[in-house]
Amino acid sequence: MASQRKAYRASILHCIADPKDVGLDNCYEFFEDGLIVIEDGYIVDIGESNKLMKMLSTRIPIQEYENKLITSGFIDTHIHYPQIGIIASYGEQLLDWLENYTFPEEMRFSDPQYARDKANLFFQQLMNNGTTTALVFGTIHKQSVDIFFEEAHKRRLRMIAGKVLMDQNAPPELTDTPESAYQDSKALIEKWHNKDRLLYAVTPRFAPTSSPQQLKMAGKLLKEFPDVYMHTHLSENLKEIDWVKALFPERAGYLDVYDHYGLLHKRSVFAHGVHLSEHECQRLAQTHSSVAFCPTSNLFLGSGLFNLSKLESHQVRVGMGTDVGAGTSFSLLQTMNEAYKIMQLQQEKLHPLKSLYLATLGGAKALHLEDKIGNLKVGKEADFVVLDLHATSLFTMRMKQAKTLEERLFVLMMLGDERNIHQTYIMGEKAFQTGSIGD
């Protein structure tokens, strides 16, 4: 079957570098009347429409949008697929949240049909919100992770996920053993890692729920499969940190527990990192590990204020995470809104271009996938989102008042949510459109 080029015309904005490295003026490309050309799932051209259209064959279909903005698909660097059923559950901080909501819900994923129903709903929500790549926590159940990957594969999504490892301090129904965790994880890696766009993450829930033997086993998996990811939680809550110190008194701190067992490497992603020492930041940078900034969850659970400047001063890679279900929205637009407020509470500004960077190219760099996704450069995978800048009458009024690109972008991030997602494209194919079934 012959390949077919397709073109999309709208305003186009994408990040090409971190503002802290190159300055605000050089961190993005913007085409007021732009054109992006796709072939076989990849971007083959991008630029001003008046230039590119002269070179296009008249047989190439062009989709034109009015009052729309095309940008790279959003990248969620920390989210829980089995927690969709407990989003917006009242009144707990981290450890009580796990006990009262998370563990009871995750027990239900032993039922394959329940797991499949929730996986389908999960992917529908991602598409509705313009999220095209995510680093995802599964459950303890091997079968539920198989189902997750099956459904992601059907949709050609770039997803990274793994079976949760827990052999202590959790309900018996949700515990495994170091040996069973090793065997199940190895089987899943061999089946799914690098299958089409899928990738695997070794996933200890967090230090308190894995014994030294299991953490050692997780390090063994990373040595045997050096290109897989490692995904866990770190320094989210002060009581959690005290618990880790009590369980591992021989270690220098929370991060040192993971470090001791060989869990810090290029593809290690630690969710939260709200309460990190200078030494821990240095060690994350030395090992090329990344941190997921999860503002809605940190506020909802009362965990604390993420210190973005501190991590970046140590050159630690940072991406944005929704952390659903403690996070209160699948929308990375809403997540950017809360990130701005967290920075304000620390007397710092978060520029809208920096926010967009964290939710796109910054996320790609945190996952070491910037050669494939994160912006709309030629050769990248064609995951992109079409944003409606006039989704409501309030947006229409506010956009008419906005005088600069930065102001329009800031309005989008402060007021935006899933209503602004007009279309989501995966590898150049439409995966969601406003008003479609499942909207």
PyMOL commands that set and color helices and strands:
alter all, ss='L'
color gray80, all
select helices_A, chain A and resi 19-22+24-26+49-55+81-86+94-110+112-128+142-154+172-174+178-192+207-209+212-224+238-247+254-260+278-286+295-300+308-313+332-344+352-359+361-366+393-401+405-415+418-420
alter helices_A, ss='H'
color red, helices_A
select strands_A, chain A and resi 5-15+28-39+42-48+62-72+74-80+131-137+158-162+164-165+199-204+229-234+268-272+290-293+317-320+384-388+421-426+429-433
alter strands_A, ss='S'
color yellow, strands_A
deselect
rebuild
show_as cartoon
